[in-house]
Amino acid sequence: MAVVPYETLAFLLFALLTVGASLGVVLVRDVWHSALLLGVALLSVAVHYVMLRAEFLAAMQVLVYVGGVLILITFAVMLVRREPAPEAEEVAQ
């Protein structure tokens, strides 16, 4: 049995996490869960940058994309989401 270095195992783990979260962003029907999966995918890409010894790119990935874009998406989801009106529930019954 061949010995696999820890860096290769970490890369495979985070590569699977990135691909899985990216597929979840596209396939999940709930917008809130899709935004959370986008955050997971962006954070795992930042981990790939750290593995490549590009710490500045990883920091910018976290600050700009995860910190900025994901917060804007979260606020948009919270502001757009509507609760059913009480009058509509009474008419339906």
Chimera marker file (.cmm) of the C-alpha trace (Angstrom):
<marker_set name="trace">
<marker id="1" x="0.000" y="0.000" z="0.000" r="1" g="1" b="0" radius="0.5"/>
<marker id="2" x="1.419" y="3.358" z="-1.031" r="1" g="1" b="0" radius="0.5"/>
<marker id="3" x="1.789" y="6.093" z="1.544" r="1" g="1" b="0" radius="0.5"/>
<marker id="4" x="-0.248" y="9.166" z="0.584" r="1" g="1" b="0" radius="0.5"/>
<marker id="5" x="1.033" y="12.504" z="1.886" r="1" g="1" b="0" radius="0.5"/>
<marker id="6" x="-1.246" y="14.556" z="4.116" r="1" g="1" b="0" radius="0.5"/>
<marker id="7" x="-1.225" y="17.416" z="1.595" r="1" g="1" b="0" radius="0.5"/>
<marker id="8" x="-2.739" y="15.165" z="-1.059" r="1" g="1" b="0" radius="0.5"/>
<marker id="9" x="-5.435" y="13.952" z="1.320" r="1" g="1" b="0" radius="0.5"/>
<marker id="10" x="-6.249" y="17.529" z="2.336" r="1" g="1" b="0" radius="0.5"/>
<marker id="11" x="-6.415" y="18.580" z="-1.311" r="1" g="1" b="0" radius="0.5"/>
<marker id="12" x="-8.771" y="15.705" z="-2.165" r="1" g="1" b="0" radius="0.5"/>
<marker id="13" x="-10.978" y="16.471" z="0.834" r="1" g="1" b="0" radius="0.5"/>
<marker id="14" x="-11.305" y="20.161" z="0.008" r="1" g="1" b="0" radius="0.5"/>
<marker id="15" x="-11.677" y="19.455" z="-3.724" r="1" g="1" b="0" radius="0.5"/>
<marker id="16" x="-14.630" y="17.177" z="-2.978" r="1" g="1" b="0" radius="0.5"/>
<marker id="17" x="-16.039" y="19.784" z="-0.600" r="1" g="1" b="0" radius="0.5"/>
<marker id="18" x="-15.710" y="22.500" z="-3.255" r="1" g="1" b="0" radius="0.5"/>
<marker id="19" x="-17.364" y="20.424" z="-5.971" r="1" g="1" b="0" radius="0.5"/>
<marker id="20" x="-20.130" y="19.217" z="-3.640" r="1" g="1" b="0" radius="0.5"/>
<marker id="21" x="-20.934" y="22.697" z="-2.365" r="1" g="1" b="0" radius="0.5"/>
<marker id="22" x="-20.873" y="24.111" z="-5.892" r="1" g="1" b="0" radius="0.5"/>
<marker id="23" x="-23.308" y="21.464" z="-7.076" r="1" g="1" b="0" radius="0.5"/>
<marker id="24" x="-25.464" y="22.225" z="-4.048" r="1" g="1" b="0" radius="0.5"/>
<marker id="25" x="-25.567" y="25.926" z="-4.987" r="1" g="1" b="0" radius="0.5"/>
<marker id="26" x="-27.072" y="25.013" z="-8.336" r="1" g="1" b="0" radius="0.5"/>
<marker id="27" x="-29.317" y="22.121" z="-7.302" r="1" g="1" b="0" radius="0.5"/>
<marker id="28" x="-30.811" y="23.291" z="-3.980" r="1" g="1" b="0" radius="0.5"/>
<marker id="29" x="-34.224" y="24.893" z="-4.339" r="1" g="1" b="0" radius="0.5"/>
<marker id="30" x="-34.098" y="27.066" z="-1.197" r="1" g="1" b="0" radius="0.5"/>
<marker id="31" x="-32.303" y="30.361" z="-1.802" r="1" g="1" b="0" radius="0.5"/>
<marker id="32" x="-31.061" y="30.615" z="1.785" r="1" g="1" b="0" radius="0.5"/>
<marker id="33" x="-29.400" y="27.188" z="1.681" r="1" g="1" b="0" radius="0.5"/>
<marker id="34" x="-27.953" y="28.008" z="-1.724" r="1" g="1" b="0" radius="0.5"/>
<marker id="35" x="-26.333" y="31.153" z="-0.295" r="1" g="1" b="0" radius="0.5"/>
<marker id="36" x="-24.877" y="29.168" z="2.613" r="1" g="1" b="0" radius="0.5"/>
<marker id="37" x="-23.468" y="26.561" z="0.230" r="1" g="1" b="0" radius="0.5"/>
<marker id="38" x="-21.947" y="29.364" z="-1.818" r="1" g="1" b="0" radius="0.5"/>
<marker id="39" x="-20.140" y="30.496" z="1.325" r="1" g="1" b="0" radius="0.5"/>
<marker id="40" x="-18.822" y="26.978" z="1.895" r="1" g="1" b="0" radius="0.5"/>
<marker id="41" x="-17.607" y="26.784" z="-1.703" r="1" g="1" b="0" radius="0.5"/>
<marker id="42" x="-15.869" y="30.163" z="-1.490" r="1" g="1" b="0" radius="0.5"/>
<marker id="43" x="-14.199" y="29.289" z="1.808" r="1" g="1" b="0" radius="0.5"/>
<marker id="44" x="-12.935" y="25.994" z="0.436" r="1" g="1" b="0" radius="0.5"/>
<marker id="45" x="-11.453" y="27.827" z="-2.553" r="1" g="1" b="0" radius="0.5"/>
<marker id="46" x="-9.633" y="30.041" z="-0.039" r="1" g="1" b="0" radius="0.5"/>
<marker id="47" x="-8.224" y="26.883" z="1.565" r="1" g="1" b="0" radius="0.5"/>
<marker id="48" x="-6.924" y="25.837" z="-1.868" r="1" g="1" b="0" radius="0.5"/>
<marker id="49" x="-5.123" y="29.190" z="-2.105" r="1" g="1" b="0" radius="0.5"/>
<marker id="50" x="-3.524" y="28.588" z="1.296" r="1" g="1" b="0" radius="0.5"/>
<marker id="51" x="-2.347" y="25.164" z="0.122" r="1" g="1" b="0" radius="0.5"/>
<marker id="52" x="-0.741" y="26.850" z="-2.883" r="1" g="1" b="0" radius="0.5"/>
<marker id="53" x="1.024" y="29.256" z="-0.482" r="1" g="1" b="0" radius="0.5"/>
<marker id="54" x="-0.890" y="32.244" z="-1.851" r="1" g="1" b="0" radius="0.5"/>
<marker id="55" x="-2.002" y="33.649" z="1.492" r="1" g="1" b="0" radius="0.5"/>
<marker id="56" x="-2.787" y="37.102" z="0.130" r="1" g="1" b="0" radius="0.5"/>
<marker id="57" x="-5.198" y="35.652" z="-2.423" r="1" g="1" b="0" radius="0.5"/>
<marker id="58" x="-6.801" y="33.547" z="0.305" r="1" g="1" b="0" radius="0.5"/>
<marker id="59" x="-7.262" y="36.621" z="2.505" r="1" g="1" b="0" radius="0.5"/>
<marker id="60" x="-8.775" y="38.583" z="-0.369" r="1" g="1" b="0" radius="0.5"/>
<marker id="61" x="-11.053" y="35.649" z="-1.199" r="1" g="1" b="0" radius="0.5"/>
<marker id="62" x="-12.374" y="35.633" z="2.347" r="1" g="1" b="0" radius="0.5"/>
<marker id="63" x="-12.628" y="39.410" z="2.739" r="1" g="1" b="0" radius="0.5"/>
<marker id="64" x="-14.094" y="40.305" z="-0.641" r="1" g="1" b="0" radius="0.5"/>
<marker id="65" x="-16.188" y="37.329" z="-1.653" r="1" g="1" b="0" radius="0.5"/>
<marker id="66" x="-17.196" y="35.665" z="1.586" r="1" g="1" b="0" radius="0.5"/>
<marker id="67" x="-17.311" y="38.873" z="3.576" r="1" g="1" b="0" radius="0.5"/>
<marker id="68" x="-18.812" y="41.171" z="0.986" r="1" g="1" b="0" radius="0.5"/>
<marker id="69" x="-20.720" y="39.329" z="-1.690" r="1" g="1" b="0" radius="0.5"/>
<marker id="70" x="-22.151" y="36.670" z="0.600" r="1" g="1" b="0" radius="0.5"/>
<marker id="71" x="-23.380" y="39.267" z="3.110" r="1" g="1" b="0" radius="0.5"/>
<marker id="72" x="-25.093" y="41.174" z="0.296" r="1" g="1" b="0" radius="0.5"/>
<marker id="73" x="-26.746" y="37.979" z="-0.913" r="1" g="1" b="0" radius="0.5"/>
<marker id="74" x="-27.860" y="37.182" z="2.634" r="1" g="1" b="0" radius="0.5"/>
<marker id="75" x="-29.421" y="40.630" z="3.095" r="1" g="1" b="0" radius="0.5"/>
<marker id="76" x="-31.132" y="40.368" z="-0.296" r="1" g="1" b="0" radius="0.5"/>
<marker id="77" x="-32.590" y="36.973" z="0.599" r="1" g="1" b="0" radius="0.5"/>
<marker id="78" x="-33.809" y="38.247" z="3.961" r="1" g="1" b="0" radius="0.5"/>
<marker id="79" x="-35.378" y="41.370" z="2.438" r="1" g="1" b="0" radius="0.5"/>
<marker id="80" x="-37.047" y="39.660" z="-0.515" r="1" g="1" b="0" radius="0.5"/>
<marker id="81" x="-38.464" y="36.683" z="1.365" r="1" g="1" b="0" radius="0.5"/>
<marker id="82" x="-42.171" y="37.195" z="2.041" r="1" g="1" b="0" radius="0.5"/>
<marker id="83" x="-44.382" y="35.717" z="4.684" r="1" g="1" b="0" radius="0.5"/>
<marker id="84" x="-47.959" y="34.838" z="3.696" r="1" g="1" b="0" radius="0.5"/>
<marker id="85" x="-50.470" y="37.530" z="4.605" r="1" g="1" b="0" radius="0.5"/>
<marker id="86" x="-52.912" y="36.682" z="7.425" r="1" g="1" b="0" radius="0.5"/>
<marker id="87" x="-55.855" y="37.701" z="5.206" r="1" g="1" b="0" radius="0.5"/>
<marker id="88" x="-54.876" y="35.135" z="2.578" r="1" g="1" b="0" radius="0.5"/>
<marker id="89" x="-54.866" y="32.356" z="5.186" r="1" g="1" b="0" radius="0.5"/>
<marker id="90" x="-58.356" y="33.285" z="6.404" r="1" g="1" b="0" radius="0.5"/>
<marker id="91" x="-59.776" y="33.293" z="2.867" r="1" g="1" b="0" radius="0.5"/>
<marker id="92" x="-58.259" y="29.885" z="2.113" r="1" g="1" b="0" radius="0.5"/>
<marker id="93" x="-59.975" y="28.307" z="5.133" r="1" g="1" b="0" radius="0.5"/>
<link id1="1" id2="2" r="1" g="1" b="0" radius="0.2"/>
<link id1="2" id2="3" r="1" g="1" b="0" radius="0.2"/>
<link id1="3" id2="4" r="1" g="1" b="0" radius="0.2"/>
<link id1="4" id2="5" r="1" g="1" b="0" radius="0.2"/>
<link id1="5" id2="6" r="1" g="1" b="0" radius="0.2"/>
<link id1="6" id2="7" r="1" g="1" b="0" radius="0.2"/>
<link id1="7" id2="8" r="1" g="1" b="0" radius="0.2"/>
<link id1="8" id2="9" r="1" g="1" b="0" radius="0.2"/>
<link id1="9" id2="10" r="1" g="1" b="0" radius="0.2"/>
<link id1="10" id2="11" r="1" g="1" b="0" radius="0.2"/>
<link id1="11" id2="12" r="1" g="1" b="0" radius="0.2"/>
<link id1="12" id2="13" r="1" g="1" b="0" radius="0.2"/>
<link id1="13" id2="14" r="1" g="1" b="0" radius="0.2"/>
<link id1="14" id2="15" r="1" g="1" b="0" radius="0.2"/>
<link id1="15" id2="16" r="1" g="1" b="0" radius="0.2"/>
<link id1="16" id2="17" r="1" g="1" b="0" radius="0.2"/>
<link id1="17" id2="18" r="1" g="1" b="0" radius="0.2"/>
<link id1="18" id2="19" r="1" g="1" b="0" radius="0.2"/>
<link id1="19" id2="20" r="1" g="1" b="0" radius="0.2"/>
<link id1="20" id2="21" r="1" g="1" b="0" radius="0.2"/>
<link id1="21" id2="22" r="1" g="1" b="0" radius="0.2"/>
<link id1="22" id2="23" r="1" g="1" b="0" radius="0.2"/>
<link id1="23" id2="24" r="1" g="1" b="0" radius="0.2"/>
<link id1="24" id2="25" r="1" g="1" b="0" radius="0.2"/>
<link id1="25" id2="26" r="1" g="1" b="0" radius="0.2"/>
<link id1="26" id2="27" r="1" g="1" b="0" radius="0.2"/>
<link id1="27" id2="28" r="1" g="1" b="0" radius="0.2"/>
<link id1="28" id2="29" r="1" g="1" b="0" radius="0.2"/>
<link id1="29" id2="30" r="1" g="1" b="0" radius="0.2"/>
<link id1="30" id2="31" r="1" g="1" b="0" radius="0.2"/>
<link id1="31" id2="32" r="1" g="1" b="0" radius="0.2"/>
<link id1="32" id2="33" r="1" g="1" b="0" radius="0.2"/>
<link id1="33" id2="34" r="1" g="1" b="0" radius="0.2"/>
<link id1="34" id2="35" r="1" g="1" b="0" radius="0.2"/>
<link id1="35" id2="36" r="1" g="1" b="0" radius="0.2"/>
<link id1="36" id2="37" r="1" g="1" b="0" radius="0.2"/>
<link id1="37" id2="38" r="1" g="1" b="0" radius="0.2"/>
<link id1="38" id2="39" r="1" g="1" b="0" radius="0.2"/>
<link id1="39" id2="40" r="1" g="1" b="0" radius="0.2"/>
<link id1="40" id2="41" r="1" g="1" b="0" radius="0.2"/>
<link id1="41" id2="42" r="1" g="1" b="0" radius="0.2"/>
<link id1="42" id2="43" r="1" g="1" b="0" radius="0.2"/>
<link id1="43" id2="44" r="1" g="1" b="0" radius="0.2"/>
<link id1="44" id2="45" r="1" g="1" b="0" radius="0.2"/>
<link id1="45" id2="46" r="1" g="1" b="0" radius="0.2"/>
<link id1="46" id2="47" r="1" g="1" b="0" radius="0.2"/>
<link id1="47" id2="48" r="1" g="1" b="0" radius="0.2"/>
<link id1="48" id2="49" r="1" g="1" b="0" radius="0.2"/>
<link id1="49" id2="50" r="1" g="1" b="0" radius="0.2"/>
<link id1="50" id2="51" r="1" g="1" b="0" radius="0.2"/>
<link id1="51" id2="52" r="1" g="1" b="0" radius="0.2"/>
<link id1="52" id2="53" r="1" g="1" b="0" radius="0.2"/>
<link id1="53" id2="54" r="1" g="1" b="0" radius="0.2"/>
<link id1="54" id2="55" r="1" g="1" b="0" radius="0.2"/>
<link id1="55" id2="56" r="1" g="1" b="0" radius="0.2"/>
<link id1="56" id2="57" r="1" g="1" b="0" radius="0.2"/>
<link id1="57" id2="58" r="1" g="1" b="0" radius="0.2"/>
<link id1="58" id2="59" r="1" g="1" b="0" radius="0.2"/>
<link id1="59" id2="60" r="1" g="1" b="0" radius="0.2"/>
<link id1="60" id2="61" r="1" g="1" b="0" radius="0.2"/>
<link id1="61" id2="62" r="1" g="1" b="0" radius="0.2"/>
<link id1="62" id2="63" r="1" g="1" b="0" radius="0.2"/>
<link id1="63" id2="64" r="1" g="1" b="0" radius="0.2"/>
<link id1="64" id2="65" r="1" g="1" b="0" radius="0.2"/>
<link id1="65" id2="66" r="1" g="1" b="0" radius="0.2"/>
<link id1="66" id2="67" r="1" g="1" b="0" radius="0.2"/>
<link id1="67" id2="68" r="1" g="1" b="0" radius="0.2"/>
<link id1="68" id2="69" r="1" g="1" b="0" radius="0.2"/>
<link id1="69" id2="70" r="1" g="1" b="0" radius="0.2"/>
<link id1="70" id2="71" r="1" g="1" b="0" radius="0.2"/>
<link id1="71" id2="72" r="1" g="1" b="0" radius="0.2"/>
<link id1="72" id2="73" r="1" g="1" b="0" radius="0.2"/>
<link id1="73" id2="74" r="1" g="1" b="0" radius="0.2"/>
<link id1="74" id2="75" r="1" g="1" b="0" radius="0.2"/>
<link id1="75" id2="76" r="1" g="1" b="0" radius="0.2"/>
<link id1="76" id2="77" r="1" g="1" b="0" radius="0.2"/>
<link id1="77" id2="78" r="1" g="1" b="0" radius="0.2"/>
<link id1="78" id2="79" r="1" g="1" b="0" radius="0.2"/>
<link id1="79" id2="80" r="1" g="1" b="0" radius="0.2"/>
<link id1="80" id2="81" r="1" g="1" b="0" radius="0.2"/>
<link id1="81" id2="82" r="1" g="1" b="0" radius="0.2"/>
<link id1="82" id2="83" r="1" g="1" b="0" radius="0.2"/>
<link id1="83" id2="84" r="1" g="1" b="0" radius="0.2"/>
<link id1="84" id2="85" r="1" g="1" b="0" radius="0.2"/>
<link id1="85" id2="86" r="1" g="1" b="0" radius="0.2"/>
<link id1="86" id2="87" r="1" g="1" b="0" radius="0.2"/>
<link id1="87" id2="88" r="1" g="1" b="0" radius="0.2"/>
<link id1="88" id2="89" r="1" g="1" b="0" radius="0.2"/>
<link id1="89" id2="90" r="1" g="1" b="0" radius="0.2"/>
<link id1="90" id2="91" r="1" g="1" b="0" radius="0.2"/>
<link id1="91" id2="92" r="1" g="1" b="0" radius="0.2"/>
<link id1="92" id2="93" r="1" g="1" b="0" radius="0.2"/>
</marker_set>
